């Protein structure tokens, strides 16, 4: 369903994109699947270059407070360098906002922000076995009493 939604939402216009240099600005890259499909669609529409800028640091750890991922292995930045992500997405260049830059941009007390998905430093103690896979805490049909 996620892929069908992406295809419906993205409809690159060839006559607008042909031979153009494109810059995509996004808030984050979590798994990379949507970004990869977007880049392919832009290239298929004739874009000469596709560059990407991300307004957050790389997401490298599961978020227990909102990002929909169940384990660290799903996070593209947890296992790949920026150069490897750039290659996998098929972009001509890729850059992220640094963690320090993100915190500086808020002009607030940096101790009031959770940045665990970027740093792995959770605001509460998380057991090691849970850190890599947040869904380990979910009930499964086998563990539910009859």
ABEGO torsion letter per residue (X at the ends): XAAAAAAAABBBBAAAABGBBBBBBBABBAAGAAAAAAAAAAAAAGBABBBBBBABBBBABBBAAGBBBABAAABAAAABBAAAAAAAAGBABBBBBBAAAAAAAAGBBAAABBAAAAAGBBABBBBAAAAABAAAABBBAAABBX
